[in-house]
């Protein structure tokens, strides 16, 4: 396992990232999501809580160029589920789960973002809670060819384990265009303290490219949640 800070500190542009796992003492489910940006449009954002959910909003509405791929719900809750994604597929998953269907059913209707030549992957995570325990799935939808004519859909399913988590991000590194994430989600350590974990992530994201960070620790026994939201623009 790596510390999340170790994976982030030398990577100028992993893009958007999701981390899910369990605290080291085995008492809390953990989910984190961060966004980065290189363009003025991407950087003009903040995270804002809406009840238990999270929404991206424009920091300066007068400077918004195209809201279609930057304004969405990254986090939504539904019954015993927590959904975390990097786009409006959050709502697709929410709607399918509401109908008794699966995350895989939902994402079969979606593909990578229509932002050629980047073809930004859509990354998603679903935490499912039961009997003071939880499991989680992660997914990435990415271009299967250079022309962006076909979509590759990959899914990863995990049983939670104390102190362990998985990290998936849209890009491998910086580039023009940046290459899409490759391989399995990376195994990372999850500490007991939400403050420690939040600091590890935020302080190791590239200072010019980081925009916002969301971290949530959920008590498996009682369901109480601690949430931290950091915005570079505030």
C-alpha positions in Angstrom: 0.0 0.0 0.0 1.0 3.6 -0.7 0.1 6.7 1.2 -2.2 8.9 -0.9 0.2 11.8 -0.5 3.0 9.7 -2.1 0.9 9.0 -5.2 -0.1 12.6 -5.6 3.0 14.6 -4.8 4.9 13.9 -8.0 1.9 13.9 -10.3 1.1 17.3 -11.6 -2.2 16.3 -13.2 -4.1 13.1 -12.2 -7.2 15.1 -13.1 -10.2 14.1 -11.0 -9.8 11.4 -8.4 -12.0 9.1 -6.2 -10.7 7.3 -3.1 -12.9 4.8 -1.2 -12.0 2.5 1.7 -12.2 1.8 5.4 -10.5 3.6 8.3 -7.6 1.8 10.0 -9.6 1.0 13.1 -12.4 -0.6 11.0 -15.1 1.7 12.3 -15.7 4.1 9.4 -16.3 4.0 5.7 -14.3 6.6 3.8 -15.0 8.4 0.5 -13.0 11.3 -1.1 -13.3 13.1 -4.4 -11.1 15.9 -5.8 -11.1 18.0 -8.9 -8.2 19.7 -10.7 -8.2 21.9 -13.8 -5.9 23.5 -16.3 -8.3 25.7 -18.3 -9.9 28.8 -16.9 -13.4 27.2 -17.2 -12.3 24.1 -15.2 -10.7 26.2 -12.5 -13.7 28.4 -12.1 -15.5 26.0 -9.7 -16.2 25.3 -6.0 -17.8 22.4 -4.1 -21.0 23.2 -2.2 -22.9 20.9 0.2 -26.6 20.3 -0.4 -27.7 18.4 2.6 -25.9 15.0 2.4 -25.1 15.6 -1.3 -22.4 17.6 -3.0 -22.6 19.9 -6.0 -20.1 21.7 -8.1 -20.9 25.4 -8.7 -19.3 28.2 -10.6 -17.1 30.4 -8.5 -17.6 33.4 -10.8 -20.8 32.9 -12.9 -19.8 35.7 -15.3 -16.8 33.6 -16.5 -18.5 30.3 -17.2 -17.8 29.2 -20.8 -19.5 25.8 -20.9 -21.3 24.4 -17.8 -22.2 21.0 -19.4 -19.1 19.1 -18.1 -18.2 21.1 -15.0 -21.5 21.5 -13.1 -22.9 18.3 -11.7 -23.5 16.3 -8.5 -20.3 14.4 -7.6 -21.9 12.9 -4.5 -25.5 11.7 -3.9 -27.0 9.5 -1.2 -29.8 6.9 -1.7 -31.0 4.7 1.1 -28.0 2.5 1.9 -25.9 3.8 -0.9 -23.3 6.5 -1.4 -22.6 7.4 -5.0 -19.4 9.3 -6.0 -18.5 10.2 -9.6 -16.8 12.8 -11.7 -19.8 13.8 -13.8 -23.5 13.7 -14.4 -23.4 9.9 -14.4 -24.1 10.3 -10.6 -27.7 11.0 -11.5 -27.8 8.1 -14.0 -26.6 5.7 -11.3 -29.0 7.3 -8.7 -32.0 6.9 -11.1 -31.2 3.2 -11.9 -30.7 2.3 -8.3 -34.0 3.9 -7.5 -35.6 1.5 -10.0 -33.9 -1.6 -8.4 -31.2 -1.8 -11.1 -27.4 -1.8 -10.8 -24.6 0.6 -11.3 -23.5 -1.6 -14.2 -26.9 -1.2 -15.8 -26.7 2.5 -15.4 -23.1 2.9 -16.8 -23.9 0.7 -19.8 -25.9 3.7 -21.0 -23.0 6.1 -20.6 -19.5 6.5 -22.0 -16.5 8.8 -21.7 -16.9 12.6 -21.9 -17.4 14.2 -25.4 -14.4 16.5 -25.0 -12.1 15.4 -27.8 -9.1 15.0 -28.0 -9.1 14.3 -24.2 -12.0 11.9 -24.1 -11.9 12.3 -20.3 -12.9 9.0 -18.6 -15.9 8.9 -16.4 -14.9 7.4 -13.0 -17.5 6.3 -10.5 -17.7 4.6 -7.1 -20.7 3.1 -5.2 -20.6 2.3 -1.5 -23.3 -0.1 -0.2 -23.9 -0.4 3.5 -25.4 -3.4 5.4 -25.1 -4.6 9.0 -22.4 -2.2 10.2 -20.3 -3.2 7.2 -20.0 -2.1 3.6 -18.6 -3.1 0.2 -17.8 -0.9 -2.7 -17.5 -0.8 -6.5 -15.4 1.4 -8.7 -15.7 1.9 -12.5 -14.0 3.7 -15.3 -15.4 4.4 -18.8 -12.8 5.4 -21.3 -12.0 5.6 -25.0 -11.0 2.2 -26.4 -9.3 3.8 -29.4 -7.5 7.0 -30.4 -10.5 8.3 -32.4 -12.9 7.9 -29.5 -15.3 5.7 -31.5 -15.6 2.9 -28.9 -15.9 2.8 -25.1 -14.2 0.4 -22.7 -16.1 -0.1 -19.5 -14.2 -1.6 -16.5 -15.6 -2.5 -13.1 -13.8 -3.4 -9.8 -15.6 -4.8 -6.8 -14.1 -4.8 -3.3 -14.9 -6.0 0.2 -13.9 -3.4 2.8 -10.8 -4.0 4.9 -9.5 -2.0 7.8 -6.9 0.6 6.8 -7.3 -0.1 3.1 -8.7 1.9 0.2 -8.5 2.2 -3.6 -7.8 5.3 -5.7 -8.8 5.8 -9.3 -8.3 9.0 -11.3 -9.1 10.2 -14.8 -5.5 10.7 -16.1 -2.2 8.9 -15.6 -0.3 12.2 -15.6 0.0 15.6 -17.3 0.2 15.7 -21.1 -1.3 17.1 -24.3 -3.7 15.4 -24.2 -3.1 13.7 -20.8 -3.2 9.9 -21.1 -6.2 8.1 -19.5 -5.8 6.1 -16.3 -4.6 2.6 -16.9 -4.9 -0.6 -14.8 -6.6 -1.3 -11.5 -7.3 1.3 -8.9 -4.3 1.9 -6.7 -4.2 0.4 -3.2 -3.8 3.2 -0.5 -3.6 3.5 3.2 -6.7 5.0 5.0 -5.9 6.6 8.4 -8.4 6.9 11.3 -8.4 10.7 11.3 -10.4 12.6 8.7 -8.2 15.6 9.3 -5.0 13.6 8.5 -6.5 12.2 5.4 -7.8 15.5 4.1 -4.5 17.2 4.7 -2.6 14.3 3.0 -4.6 14.8 -0.1 -4.9 18.6 -0.3 -1.3 19.4 0.5 0.0 17.0 -2.1 -2.2 18.1 -5.0 -0.4 20.3 -7.5 -0.8 23.9 -6.1 -1.6 25.4 -9.6 -4.0 22.7 -10.7 -6.0 21.7 -7.6 -9.5 23.2 -7.3 -11.6 21.4 -4.7 -11.7 18.4 -2.3 -14.5 16.5 -0.5 -13.8 13.9 2.2 -16.4 12.0 4.2 -16.0 9.5 7.1 -19.2 7.5 7.9 -19.5 5.7 11.2 -20.5 2.1 10.5 -22.3 1.6 13.8 -24.4 4.7 14.0 -24.3 6.2 10.5 -23.0 9.6 11.7 -20.9 11.3 9.1 -18.0 13.8 9.2 -17.4 15.8 6.1 -14.7 18.2 5.0 -14.8 20.4 1.9 -11.9 22.5 0.7 -12.0 25.0 -2.1 -9.0 26.8 -3.5 -11.3 29.6 -4.7 -12.7 30.4 -1.2 
